Amino acid sequence: MKTPKEDRDPIERILFNLPEKNQHVEFEHRYVYNNGALKYFKVEIYCEFNEIENILNLYGLVSDISQEKELEFALKESLKIENETNGNKAIFELNGKNQISYLNDYACEFLELQGLKDSKGTEFIQFFKDEDANKIKNIMNLSTLKQGFALELLSIITKNNTSKRIALVAHSALVNNEKGVRGIMMEIVTNGEVGNDASEYNTIITGLKRQEKEFKDKTAKLKEKVEKELKINEFQRQLLLKKSELESLGKMASSMVNEINQPLTGISMIMDNILLRLSMNKIDEEYIREKCTQVFSDIDRIKKYLSQIGIYNSAQKENSKSLVNIKSLINDSINLIKKQYKRRTVEISFNACSDDLYVTGNKYKLQKVIVGILNNAYESIEYKNQKSKEKKKVEWIKITTGLLGKNVVIAIKDNGNGIDPDNLNYIFEPFFTTKQSSIGSGLGLYISKGIIQKMNGQITVSSAKNEFTEMKLILPFEFDNSKKRSGLIVTNHQ
């Protein structure tokens, strides 16, 4: 499969000369398959310039327009729009402003105009009245419609106020390098027939109507297929989320059992003591109050821990949005991760911005992202220690928060194994992982990126092999809801 050179050269010029600003680019090109088949594609590219990182991001959509092109070519060929030997057909072209750009000689006579020089730039709609004026407006806007051609029976008023009944066929086209309309007009002179071309016209209309119906039927089937695929993709996405959550819960299983067993053991011992004292008739109100206080303290400890691990339940407040205090959220995440890795000698520090920073989004999902990044940091440090023969250095994870312009920046940096430069472009893709085959599914960062993007933010990474990895979460700051609207410190954490 290849793109013809005459198409490839203009495409390369477009892609290599994109300006560093937000814009929308469209172009069409062809693919020639190995069996000789030819297909047409329309490409839409959305350019978004990231001022923070000085990067131009490109997002695209490719559509197969082969069927539309076939209809357009059939229309041109059937009506021979581009053949000037058809002296009894009025050929016209309209520019992007719906003004006359071209008329053949017969069209000038047909509209009772002096010639192309005098008619160029004339508003085409002025030749139509009432309901026909509305119909011609739709035809002139063909370039904005999915269907690239139209045919109508209309009444036209010439420059000398002569009324004529016509058949008008038109299709969208590029006129003077802008979207416009090209078409043909034929006068209906008797019984709804088109002059001497009645049989030709009827054949054309019948063929186009049949192709239009086939096109609509195929479009409906395609739409049904796309909707089915979207449902399947959504189901698969939910499975991926569940898999990621189970993976994270698996990592926390041992610490979870220990954190819950300790207060439960304490409660059990307290109840045994109370029953023992009751059997010995050595119990008083002060003792009961003291033990109840201890029981309630242990229960609160369990409730707090269960609340923290609730971030792994994707169904919990799935679509909830609220103000999130970043400092509080990170402290909760650190407490949770410290319990999981409390036997590790990793120094974790948090340098918070002096002011409370707020973002809007799903608190549970954002905490899941932060805990996931901290998990990766611990595992990277552990892997580096396992393969290193040198004396252990200080192991650390540093978290900083601050404001950069109108964004909150959360930076999480570790001195672990780092990421190979060849892998940096792939770490956010689904199922990509550099861990051992038995560890990790390669879904964590992929899901995290989706969560951050839904909060209108972005996640970035920088790393040096065997030295460090730094993840940055960049999210819109809620100025109006900050408790301290004045004296905000703008910092750029490197």
Buried (B, 14 or more C-beta within 10 A) or exposed (E): EEBEEEBEEEBEEBEEEBEEEEEEBEBBBBBBEEEEEEBBBBBEBEBEBEEBEEEBEEEEEEEEBBBBBEBBEBBBEBBBBEEEEBEEBBBBBBBBEBBBBBBBEBBBBBBBBEEBEEBBEBEBBEBBBEEBEEBBEEBBBBBEEEBBBBBBBBBBBBBEEEEBEBBBBBBBBEBEEEBBBBBBBBBBEEEEBBBEBBEBBEEBBEBBEEBBEEBEEEEEEEEEEEEEEEEEEEEEEEEBBEEBBEBBEEBBEEBBEEBBEEBBEBBEEBEEEBEEBEEEEEBEEEEEEEBEEBBEEBEEBBEEBEEBBEBBEBEEBEEEEEEBBBBEBBBBBBEBBBBBBEEBEBEBEBEBBEBBBBBBBBBBBBBBBBBBBBBBBBBBBBBBBEEEEEEEEEBBBBBBBBBBEEBBBBBBBBBBBBBEEEEEEEBBEBEBBBEEEEEBBBBBBBBBBBBBEEBEBBBBBBBEEEEBBBBBBBBBBBEEEBEEEEEBEEBEBE
